[in-house]
Amino acid sequence: MDWRERIIEDERPWGRFRRYTLNEVSTVKIITVLPGQSLSEQRHQRRQELWVALDDGVEVHIGGTATVAAKGDEFFIPTGETHRLTCVGEAPARILEVAFGEFDESDIERLSDGYGRVN
């Protein structure tokens, strides 16, 4: 299923909501990246990820493309695709991560890393 088909928006008298999962195996995290810091360039073989920028100031790298995200921007990372986050702002930047599939931190294949953790 395409990730966009998972997302449901519903208008209500008080505003609206946006649902990302419904009764699916998923893991949800908020990742905070400090100014000038980056996550490992990595990929996963057992999960896909959807990232939603909660703050300005985060640069999203997916495959060979880097994008400075605005608050609310959404990015999908297919299984096996390389990805990384970098905080390019002056304040910490957060990403909401929804992982679809089997979530296990040992599924991280680090390709490059500024902290000496390459697999």
C-alpha positions as CSV (number, residue, x, y, z in Angstrom):
1,M,0.0,0.0,0.0
2,D,1.3,3.4,-0.9
3,W,2.0,5.5,2.3
4,R,-0.4,8.3,1.1
5,E,-3.3,5.8,1.1
6,R,-2.7,5.2,4.8
7,I,-3.3,8.8,5.7
8,I,-6.9,9.8,6.5
9,E,-8.0,13.4,7.1
10,D,-11.3,14.2,8.5
11,E,-13.0,17.6,9.0
12,R,-14.8,18.2,12.2
13,P,-16.8,21.2,13.6
14,W,-13.8,22.0,15.9
15,G,-11.1,21.6,13.1
16,R,-9.7,18.4,11.6
17,F,-7.5,15.4,12.3
18,R,-4.9,13.5,10.3
19,R,-4.6,9.8,11.0
20,Y,-1.4,8.0,10.0
21,T,-2.2,4.4,11.2
22,L,-5.2,2.4,12.1
23,N,-4.9,-1.0,13.7
24,E,-1.5,-1.6,12.1
25,V,1.8,-2.8,13.4
26,S,3.7,0.4,13.8
27,T,6.1,2.2,16.1
28,V,5.9,6.0,16.8
29,K,8.8,8.1,18.0
30,I,9.7,11.7,18.2
31,I,13.4,12.2,17.3
32,T,15.2,15.4,18.5
33,V,18.4,16.4,16.7
34,L,20.6,19.0,18.3
35,P,22.0,21.9,16.3
36,G,24.9,20.9,14.1
37,Q,24.3,17.2,14.7
38,S,23.2,14.4,12.3
39,L,21.9,10.9,12.6
40,S,23.8,8.1,10.9
41,E,23.3,7.7,7.2
42,Q,21.3,4.4,7.4
43,R,18.8,2.0,5.9
44,H,16.5,-0.7,7.1
45,Q,15.4,-4.0,5.6
46,R,12.3,-4.7,7.7
47,R,10.5,-1.4,8.0
48,Q,9.4,1.7,6.1
49,E,9.3,5.1,7.8
50,L,7.2,8.2,7.5
51,W,8.8,11.4,8.9
52,V,6.8,14.5,9.8
53,A,8.8,17.7,10.6
54,L,7.6,19.1,13.9
55,D,10.0,22.1,13.8
56,D,11.8,24.1,11.2
57,G,15.6,23.6,10.9
58,V,15.9,19.9,10.0
59,E,17.5,18.8,6.8
60,V,16.1,15.4,5.5
61,H,18.3,13.2,3.3
62,I,16.6,10.4,1.4
63,G,18.5,8.6,-1.3
64,G,20.5,11.2,-3.1
65,T,18.2,14.1,-2.2
66,A,18.5,16.6,0.7
67,T,15.6,18.9,1.6
68,V,15.4,21.5,4.3
69,A,12.0,20.7,5.8
70,A,9.4,23.2,6.9
71,K,7.3,22.4,9.9
72,G,4.6,20.0,8.8
73,D,6.4,18.6,5.8
74,E,6.1,14.8,5.4
75,F,8.7,12.4,4.0
76,F,8.4,8.6,3.2
77,I,11.4,6.3,3.4
78,P,10.8,3.0,1.6
79,T,12.4,-0.2,2.9
80,G,16.1,-0.3,1.9
81,E,16.4,3.4,1.1
82,T,19.3,5.4,2.6
83,H,18.3,8.3,4.9
84,R,19.6,10.7,7.5
85,L,18.5,13.8,9.5
86,T,20.7,16.8,10.2
87,C,19.8,19.8,12.3
88,V,20.7,22.9,10.3
89,G,19.0,25.4,12.6
90,E,20.1,27.1,15.8
91,A,17.6,25.2,18.0
92,P,16.9,21.5,18.4
93,A,14.7,20.2,15.7
94,R,12.1,17.3,16.0
95,I,10.7,14.8,13.6
96,L,7.7,12.5,14.3
97,E,8.7,9.1,13.0
98,V,6.0,6.4,12.2
99,A,7.7,3.1,11.4
100,F,5.7,0.5,9.5
101,G,6.7,-3.2,9.9
102,E,8.9,-5.0,12.3
103,F,10.7,-2.4,14.4
104,D,14.0,-3.4,15.9
105,E,16.9,-1.1,16.5
106,S,19.3,-3.9,15.3
107,D,17.7,-3.4,11.8
108,I,19.8,-0.2,11.5
109,E,22.5,-0.6,8.9
110,R,24.8,2.4,9.4
111,L,26.6,3.5,6.2
112,S,28.3,6.5,7.6
113,D,28.3,8.0,11.1
114,G,30.0,10.9,12.9
115,Y,30.1,8.9,16.2
116,G,32.1,5.8,15.1
117,R,29.1,3.5,14.9
118,V,29.3,2.3,11.2
119,N,28.3,-1.4,10.9
